[in-house]
Amino acid sequence: MEALLRPIYQERASDPNTLGIISVEKREEVSPITDTFDSILLIITSEAEKPVLQSTIRMMKRKQQCISLQKHNLENGY
């Protein structure tokens, strides 16, 4: 899974507005942490064009969720 998300991760990690990236992968068949996704990529930024951006990526029969949000949205209860 890491190889599939690496291009997204590297692009966002090199952005000076990116404060942190958290990747969570499903470990059990049913997981309340990842809901219906195989993995979730959470990107925290200081600034962005949109305060919250969500996208679903489907590759190789896997479903990933990518969520990008500004730090103040996370602090105020996204």
Backbone as ProteinMPNN parsed JSONL, in Angstrom:
{"seq_chain_A": "MEALLRPIYQERASDPNTLGIISVEKREEVSPITDTFDSILLIITSEAEKPVLQSTIRMMKRKQQCISLQKHNLENGY", "coords_chain_A": {"N_chain_A": [[0.825, -1.194, 0.0], [1.952, 1.171, 0.723], [3.623, 1.834, -1.425], [1.775, 2.58, -3.352], [0.714, 4.955, -2.375], [2.911, 6.548, -2.135], [3.715, 8.501, -4.225], [1.813, 10.573, -3.821], [2.264, 11.188, -1.159], [4.986, 12.049, -1.249], [4.818, 14.298, -2.909], [3.203, 16.043, -1.384], [4.689, 16.172, 0.992], [6.896, 17.636, 0.284], [5.91, 20.164, 0.039], [6.058, 23.388, 1.376], [4.036, 24.25, 3.094], [3.051, 22.031, 4.315], [2.62, 20.496, 7.369], [2.568, 18.041, 8.613], [2.188, 14.489, 8.033], [0.101, 11.745, 8.304], [-0.229, 8.308, 8.13], [-2.514, 5.687, 8.034], [-3.179, 2.294, 8.143], [-5.438, -0.347, 7.413], [-5.702, -3.098, 9.57], [-7.223, -5.229, 10.281], [-9.995, -7.18, 9.045], [-12.478, -5.901, 9.467], [-12.554, -2.673, 10.492], [-12.958, -0.078, 12.721], [-11.399, 2.151, 12.787], [-10.381, 2.776, 10.236], [-12.69, 2.744, 8.822], [-14.397, 2.031, 5.939], [-12.194, 1.935, 4.365], [-9.009, 0.883, 3.023], [-6.705, 2.166, 3.616], [-5.766, 5.302, 5.111], [-4.755, 8.559, 4.487], [-3.701, 11.263, 6.157], [-3.223, 14.621, 5.866], [-1.755, 17.416, 7.182], [-1.841, 20.873, 7.059], [-0.437, 24.219, 7.041], [-1.449, 26.285, 5.547], [-3.802, 26.418, 2.831], [-5.469, 26.181, -0.369], [-8.091, 25.273, -0.191], [-9.869, 24.774, 2.823], [-10.469, 22.169, 3.708], [-9.912, 19.123, 2.133], [-10.966, 16.274, 0.54], [-10.394, 13.101, -0.876], [-11.006, 10.097, -2.652], [-9.229, 7.283, -3.507], [-8.901, 4.668, -5.744], [-7.147, 1.843, -6.305], [-5.793, -1.042, -7.68], [-7.735, -2.846, -6.551], [-7.95, -1.789, -4.017], [-8.926, 0.609, -1.566], [-8.354, 3.905, -0.844], [-8.349, 6.705, 1.328], [-7.776, 10.102, 1.169], [-7.138, 12.817, 3.091], [-6.892, 16.201, 3.446], [-6.227, 18.837, 5.544], [-6.368, 22.055, 7.135], [-4.338, 23.172, 9.854], [-5.674, 24.726, 11.83], [-8.313, 23.906, 11.476], [-8.236, 21.292, 12.363], [-7.598, 21.706, 15.037], [-9.898, 22.977, 15.862], [-11.875, 21.078, 15.766], [-12.438, 19.64, 13.305]], "CA_chain_A": [[0.0, 0.0, 0.0], [2.841, 2.325, 0.816], [4.107, 2.17, -2.766], [0.694, 3.234, -4.088], [0.512, 6.305, -1.854], [4.18, 7.271, -2.089], [3.746, 9.733, -5.025], [1.007, 11.609, -3.164], [2.99, 11.539, 0.05], [6.193, 12.816, -1.579], [4.418, 15.611, -3.429], [2.722, 16.881, -0.285], [5.751, 16.336, 1.986], [7.83, 18.66, -0.184], [5.231, 21.461, 0.088], [6.446, 24.074, 2.624], [2.865, 24.428, 3.954], [2.718, 20.761, 4.956], [3.154, 20.393, 8.729], [2.71, 16.641, 8.965], [1.412, 13.495, 7.293], [-0.142, 10.526, 9.07], [-0.767, 7.221, 7.321], [-3.11, 4.623, 8.842], [-3.596, 1.176, 7.306], [-6.332, -1.325, 8.026], [-4.996, -4.314, 9.99], [-8.217, -6.286, 10.422], [-11.007, -7.123, 7.984], [-13.408, -4.836, 9.854], [-11.804, -1.758, 11.35], [-13.629, 1.201, 12.917], [-10.435, 3.241, 12.623], [-10.285, 3.15, 8.821], [-14.044, 2.654, 8.271], [-14.435, 1.094, 4.804], [-10.989, 2.151, 3.566], [-7.844, 0.054, 3.309], [-5.745, 3.073, 4.25], [-6.135, 6.716, 5.169], [-3.616, 9.463, 4.519], [-4.117, 12.541, 6.723], [-2.206, 15.632, 5.598], [-2.042, 18.625, 7.955], [-1.144, 21.993, 6.441], [-0.594, 25.528, 7.687], [-2.3, 27.045, 4.626], [-4.208, 25.679, 1.64], [-6.52, 26.851, -1.131], [-9.347, 24.848, 0.425], [-9.595, 24.407, 4.208], [-10.549, 20.714, 3.824], [-9.979, 18.465, 0.83], [-11.042, 14.823, 0.668], [-10.468, 12.365, -2.129], [-10.935, 8.649, -2.547], [-8.4, 6.729, -4.563], [-9.062, 3.216, -5.872], [-6.081, 1.247, -7.103], [-5.5, -2.455, -7.435], [-8.77, -3.383, -5.65], [-7.785, -1.196, -2.685], [-9.581, 1.913, -1.474], [-7.646, 4.8, 0.053], [-8.924, 8.022, 1.561], [-6.775, 11.133, 1.388], [-7.774, 13.976, 3.709], [-5.969, 17.301, 3.683], [-6.898, 19.911, 6.255], [-5.517, 23.055, 7.769], [-4.098, 22.944, 11.285], [-6.708, 25.332, 12.68], [-9.529, 23.08, 11.384], [-8.008, 20.144, 13.23], [-7.654, 22.195, 16.41], [-11.276, 23.4, 16.156], [-12.82, 19.977, 15.664], [-12.766, 19.318, 11.911]], "C_chain_A": [[0.865, 1.252, 0.0], [3.311, 2.783, -0.557], [3.044, 2.9, -3.583], [0.512, 4.687, -3.655], [1.772, 7.162, -1.864], [4.202, 8.533, -2.963], [2.958, 10.877, -4.393], [1.74, 12.123, -1.931], [4.182, 12.434, -0.266], [5.858, 14.206, -2.094], [4.005, 16.543, -2.296], [3.799, 17.134, 0.766], [6.727, 17.433, 1.583], [7.206, 20.065, -0.183], [5.58, 22.15, 1.412], [5.277, 24.311, 3.588], [2.464, 23.149, 4.682], [3.422, 20.669, 6.313], [3.387, 18.941, 9.143], [1.821, 15.753, 8.126], [1.319, 12.242, 8.158], [-0.783, 9.505, 8.143], [-1.262, 6.117, 8.252], [-3.597, 3.536, 7.891], [-4.456, 0.206, 8.098], [-5.549, -2.588, 8.352], [-5.943, -5.504, 10.117], [-9.267, -6.122, 9.334], [-12.024, -6.02, 8.236], [-12.681, -3.949, 10.848], [-12.552, -0.434, 11.502], [-12.686, 2.392, 12.715], [-10.379, 3.716, 11.176], [-11.625, 3.092, 8.106], [-14.035, 1.64, 7.128], [-13.19, 1.193, 3.933], [-9.876, 1.199, 3.975], [-6.747, 0.884, 3.957], [-6.265, 4.498, 4.187], [-4.847, 7.522, 5.285], [-4.142, 10.818, 4.99], [-2.966, 13.524, 6.566], [-2.621, 16.913, 6.315], [-1.188, 19.757, 7.399], [-1.334, 23.27, 7.257], [-1.53, 26.403, 6.862], [-2.642, 26.158, 3.439], [-5.288, 26.472, 0.921], [-7.888, 26.534, -0.547], [-9.034, 24.403, 1.847], [-9.614, 22.894, 4.442], [-10.69, 20.137, 2.42], [-9.958, 16.966, 1.058], [-11.084, 14.201, -0.711], [-10.329, 10.882, -1.842], [-10.187, 8.134, -3.762], [-8.602, 5.219, -4.568], [-8.008, 2.702, -6.825], [-5.926, -0.203, -6.702], [-6.434, -3.069, -6.388], [-8.619, -2.908, -4.214], [-8.42, 0.191, -2.703], [-8.873, 2.748, -0.418], [-8.396, 6.132, 0.154], [-7.778, 8.974, 1.843], [-7.506, 12.37, 1.903], [-6.696, 15.015, 3.986], [-6.743, 18.398, 4.401], [-5.903, 20.835, 6.928], [-5.466, 22.802, 9.269], [-5.22, 23.519, 12.142], [-8.031, 24.57, 12.593], [-9.411, 21.857, 12.287], [-8.136, 20.545, 14.703], [-9.087, 22.554, 16.832], [-12.311, 22.316, 15.912], [-13.327, 19.718, 14.266], [-14.113, 18.665, 11.846]], "O_chain_A": [[0.544, 2.252, -0.641], [3.39, 3.982, -0.823], [3.373, 3.746, -4.415], [0.192, 5.548, -4.474], [1.705, 8.369, -1.629], [4.67, 9.568, -2.489], [3.396, 12.027, -4.431], [1.824, 13.328, -1.693], [4.37, 13.466, 0.378], [6.533, 15.179, -1.757], [4.416, 17.702, -2.26], [3.821, 18.205, 1.372], [7.32, 18.086, 2.442], [7.915, 21.051, -0.387], [5.41, 21.547, 2.472], [5.5, 24.549, 4.775], [1.619, 23.188, 5.577], [4.647, 20.752, 6.4], [4.291, 18.648, 9.926], [0.819, 16.206, 7.572], [2.321, 11.746, 8.673], [-1.761, 9.802, 7.456], [-0.539, 5.666, 9.14], [-4.336, 3.815, 6.946], [-4.233, -0.028, 9.285], [-4.811, -3.096, 7.507], [-5.509, -6.655, 10.066], [-9.411, -5.039, 8.766], [-12.39, -5.287, 7.317], [-12.249, -4.402, 11.908], [-12.761, 0.267, 10.512], [-13.141, 3.515, 12.495], [-10.335, 4.919, 10.916], [-11.696, 3.362, 6.907], [-13.688, 0.481, 7.352], [-13.142, 0.588, 2.862], [-9.806, 0.762, 5.124], [-5.955, 0.373, 4.749], [-7.083, 4.851, 3.338], [-3.966, 7.202, 6.083], [-4.94, 11.45, 4.297], [-1.867, 13.291, 7.069], [-3.712, 17.433, 6.083], [0.031, 19.628, 7.28], [-2.264, 23.384, 8.055], [-2.313, 27.174, 7.416], [-1.88, 25.26, 3.081], [-5.943, 27.328, 1.516], [-8.739, 27.414, -0.422], [-8.032, 23.722, 2.066], [-8.863, 22.388, 5.277], [-11.496, 20.615, 1.621], [-9.043, 16.441, 1.693], [-11.74, 14.722, -1.613], [-9.631, 10.469, -0.915], [-10.48, 8.506, -4.898], [-8.491, 4.567, -3.531], [-7.974, 3.072, -7.998], [-5.93, -0.538, -5.517], [-5.98, -3.73, -5.454], [-9.109, -3.558, -3.292], [-8.444, 0.861, -3.736], [-8.797, 2.362, 0.748], [-8.992, 6.607, -0.813], [-6.907, 8.683, 2.663], [-8.387, 12.905, 1.23], [-5.713, 14.74, 4.674], [-7.79, 18.839, 3.927], [-4.773, 20.462, 7.242], [-6.412, 22.292, 9.868], [-5.672, 22.868, 13.084], [-8.803, 24.587, 13.552], [-10.391, 21.442, 12.906], [-8.709, 19.812, 15.508], [-9.443, 22.449, 18.006], [-13.506, 22.607, 15.855], [-14.534, 19.59, 14.061], [-14.578, 18.315, 10.762]]}, "name": "protein", "num_of_chains": 1, "seq": "MEALLRPIYQERASDPNTLGIISVEKREEVSPITDTFDSILLIITSEAEKPVLQSTIRMMKRKQQCISLQKHNLENGY"}
